[in-house]
């Protein structure tokens, strides 16, 4: 770790962090006066460069983005992604059902419209037939 710190110091890294999980410790170095210097008073440390906050909890290190939202572990992130995917799948299925229902309604409305048009044509045909029959009766001298 000392070699790594020296390497980062030599190549101008602005911040250097070391977290050790078993004792739950965090070490922070910041570049000051051209060198990486170890910081103290790290309670709720916020990176001046990144704007992220580091908080040592009871047993773990918690890291929060600049908006105060915690970074998720890979397990938490995978679970969240699965839940979001399931919600998206549910929404997709709901939308497909709505489209199918709208298609059914449109088909039903089209059938009703076609039946109404056919009934109108038949009614017009019956009126024309009735007029022809009335005309024929008049020709025969019978008043309808």
C-alpha positions in Angstrom: 0.0 0.0 0.0 2.9 2.3 0.7 4.2 1.8 -2.8 0.8 2.5 -4.2 0.5 5.7 -2.2 4.0 6.8 -3.4 3.1 6.1 -7.0 -0.1 8.1 -6.7 1.7 10.9 -5.0 4.4 11.0 -7.6 1.9 11.2 -10.5 -0.3 13.9 -9.1 -3.4 12.2 -7.8 -5.5 14.7 -6.0 -7.2 12.4 -3.5 -6.3 8.9 -2.3 -8.6 6.6 -0.2 -7.9 3.4 1.6 -10.8 1.5 3.2 -10.1 -1.6 5.4 -13.3 -3.6 5.9 -12.5 -5.8 8.9 -11.7 -3.0 11.3 -14.0 -0.6 9.3 -11.4 2.1 8.9 -11.0 4.8 6.2 -7.8 6.7 5.5 -7.9 9.8 3.3 -5.0 11.7 1.7 -5.4 15.0 -0.1 -2.9 16.8 -2.3 -1.7 19.9 -0.4 1.4 21.9 -1.3 2.2 19.4 -4.1 2.1 16.3 -1.9 -0.5 13.8 -0.7 -1.1 14.5 3.0 -3.2 12.3 5.4 -6.3 13.9 6.7 -7.8 13.5 10.2 -11.3 14.3 11.5 -13.0 12.1 8.9 -16.4 11.9 10.4 -18.8 12.2 7.5 -16.0 13.1 5.1 -17.0 14.7 1.8 -14.6 14.6 -1.1 -13.8 18.1 -2.2 -13.0 16.8 -5.7 -15.9 14.4 -6.2 -18.6 15.8 -3.9 -19.3 12.3 -2.5 -19.6 11.7 1.2 -18.0 8.8 3.1 -19.6 7.7 6.4 -18.3 5.0 8.6 -21.4 3.2 10.0 -21.3 0.6 12.7 -19.8 -2.2 10.6 -19.5 -0.8 7.0 -18.5 2.2 5.0 -21.5 4.0 3.4 -20.9 6.2 0.3 -23.4 8.9 -0.8 -23.5 10.7 -4.1 -23.5 14.5 -4.3 -27.3 14.5 -4.0 -27.1 12.5 -0.8 -28.3 9.2 -2.3 -26.4 6.1 -1.2 -24.4 4.2 -3.7 -25.8 0.7 -3.8 -23.8 -2.5 -3.5 -23.8 -4.8 -6.5 -26.4 -7.0 -4.8 -28.6 -4.1 -4.0 -28.2 -2.7 -7.5 -29.0 -6.0 -9.1 -32.1 -6.4 -6.9 -33.2 -2.9 -7.8 -32.6 -3.5 -11.5 -34.6 -6.8 -11.3 -37.5 -4.9 -9.5 -37.4 -2.1 -12.1 -37.3 -4.7 -15.0 -40.3 -6.5 -13.4 -42.2 -3.2 -13.1 -41.3 -2.3 -16.7 -42.5 -5.8 -17.9 -45.7 -5.4 -15.9 -46.3 -2.0 -17.5 -45.5 -3.4 -21.0 -48.0 -6.2 -20.5 -50.6 -3.7 -19.2 -50.1 -1.5 -22.3 -50.4 -4.5 -24.6 -53.7 -5.5 -22.9 -54.9 -1.9 -23.4 -54.0 -1.9 -27.1 -55.7 -5.3 -27.5 -58.8 -4.0 -25.7 -58.8 -0.8 -27.9 -58.4 -3.0 -31.0 -61.4 -5.1 -29.8 -63.5 -2.0 -29.2 -62.5 -0.6 -32.6 -63.4 -3.9 -34.3 -66.7 -4.0 -32.4 -67.4 -0.4 -33.4 -66.5 -1.2 -37.0 -68.9 -4.1 -37.0 -71.7 -2.0 -35.6 -71.0 0.7 -38.2 -71.0 -1.9 -41.0 -74.3 -3.4 -39.7 -75.9 0.0 -39.5 -74.7 0.8 -43.0 -76.2 -2.5 -44.3 -79.5 -1.8 -42.5 -79.6 1.6 -44.0 -79.0 0.2 -47.5 -81.7 -2.5 -46.9 -84.2 0.2 -45.7 -83.5 2.3 -48.8 -84.0 -0.8 -51.0 -87.3 -1.6 -49.2 -88.5 2.1 -49.7 -87.6 1.9 -53.3 -89.4 -1.5 -53.7 -92.5 -0.1 -51.8 -92.5 2.9 -54.2 -92.3 0.6 -57.2 -95.2 -1.5 -55.9 -97.3 1.6 -55.2 -96.6 2.8 -58.7 -97.6 -0.5 -60.2 -100.8 -0.5 -58.1 -101.6 3.0 -59.4 -101.0 1.8 -63.0 -103.5 -1.0 -62.3 -106.0 1.7 -61.1 -105.7 0.7 -57.4 -104.8 3.5 -55.0 -102.4 2.3 -52.4 
